[in-house]
């Protein structure tokens, strides 16, 4: 039996689905998402949102100030 299986990436919850053809996989995906949203509603919680893909880093203010005044290129002898 040939089958396709997949999951929704980029969220904390696990949502998986499968089908024996591309059309079945698409239908299973839509059904899985609908079921997930309905389950979240019944549980009274917000669905997971995709990760932003951003990495936030806090640096001390003096770090950026010091970097601003450093030369960008150094001469080579």
Secondary structure, DSSP 8 states (H G I E B T S, - for coil): ---EEEE--SSSS--EEEESSHHHHHHHHHHHHHHHHHHHHHHT----------------HHHHHHHHTS-SS----
